[in-house]
Amino acid sequence: MPGDTRRGHKTISDTLSREAPPRRIIWSGIPTCDSKPDERARPQKPSRSSCRYSERNDMSSDPFAAFKDHQREMWASFAPTATFTTPPAAHLVRFAAIAPGDAVLDVGTGTGVVAITAARAGARVNALDLTPALLEGAREHARIAGFPQIDWIEGDAERLPYPDASFDVVLSQFGHIFAPRPEVAIAEMRRVLKPSGRIAFATWPPDRLVGKLFQFIGRNSPQLPPGVPPPVLWGDEAIIRQRLATGFEEPAFERGVMTVPALSLPHYRLFMERSVGPMEKLVARLAGEPERLDAVRREFDEISEPHFADNLVSQEYLLTRAAAKP
Ligand SMILES: C[S@@+](CC[C@H](N)C(=O)[O-])C[C@H]1O[C@@H](n2cnc3c(N)ncnc32)[C@H](O)[C@@H]1O
């Protein structure tokens, strides 16, 4: 009889139900502001007052909720591009000087290339992204790479669900730049940093290939909602200085090149049309206007051509690092 211990025999279910559950001793991530006390082993318990985002920026009153829904859908096809964002992730992690034991947050993690690279450097990693389809890929990559302890969460750069002063380093590779209000995203990234912490992120300079392509896509797409600056402004050193001025010390900059193998410019364009949301949407919108679509494709190839050599398209990016002002 199940559960019968009268003859001194214990069933497996008896054993499991009577013994205390095993203690989780692995890193299980900084607890989010919304997690219940018994949901996970927690290194510290967040108090309401240390989770100010929930009072200040409730999603139900988010004026950009529809914009973010659109972003979520737009980035869902990004996974193949992560092959090419993998090498810059290593550059960003090195540039950020991630050390073993650092508590690290990766904002706009996508399929997790930065988060997993930081975990390989010995960091304890939380990672957040708006797009659940990409987080599924991130979990799979973490499992393959042997880092099941990374804490992945669907969330918004403008509303980070972590207590104040949780992290030693906050990273973002081409991620936080898509939050509609740069001042809100950067204030959130600063809030969750420890006073001794630092931020490091990768962006696209407006006068280099991807920056030019984003401006080209912007010229041929519906206007951004009022008050939303183009993401490419995050690639301008002067603007970065202004945006970081309140919460951070003087930033340091470094540049790198992300290469994308391509057999021809049309191969590169086709790849972008299939895997980079803003380009995919532009082409879909022009499906009924073949002449305009041809013209747009010609312009894309003209912009890209100077950056294509030896079967590689070179995309220069900018890295920024800054220490929090205590
Ligand atoms: C160009 S992808 C970069 C992904 C990844 N960091 C990489 O380098 O492969 C941009 C990412 O930002 C995410 N994103 C856009 N807006 C966001 C927001 N408001 N909060 C968090 N993530 C956001 C998208 O879902 C997408 O995963």
The ligand as an ORCA input file, in Angstrom:
! r2SCAN-3c Opt
* xyz 0 1
  C      19.745     43.957    -31.602
  S      19.078     42.879    -30.381
  C      20.537     42.566    -29.368
  C      20.458     41.268    -28.597
  C      21.735     40.842    -27.856
  N      22.115     41.782    -26.835
  C      22.872     40.585    -28.801
  O      23.845     41.368    -28.803
  O      22.804     39.582    -29.539
  C      18.119     44.017    -29.404
  C      17.465     43.368    -28.203
  O      16.896     44.379    -27.350
  C      15.671     43.892    -26.854
  N      14.852     45.051    -26.415
  C      14.269     46.004    -27.171
  N      13.632     46.892    -26.386
  C      13.818     46.493    -25.102
  C      13.407     46.986    -23.827
  N      12.641     48.083    -23.717
  N      13.774     46.318    -22.727
  C      14.533     45.182    -22.813
  N      14.954     44.657    -23.988
  C      14.606     45.305    -25.116
  C      15.084     43.103    -28.016
  O      14.093     42.203    -27.606
  C      16.336     42.427    -28.557
  O      16.573     41.195    -27.930
*
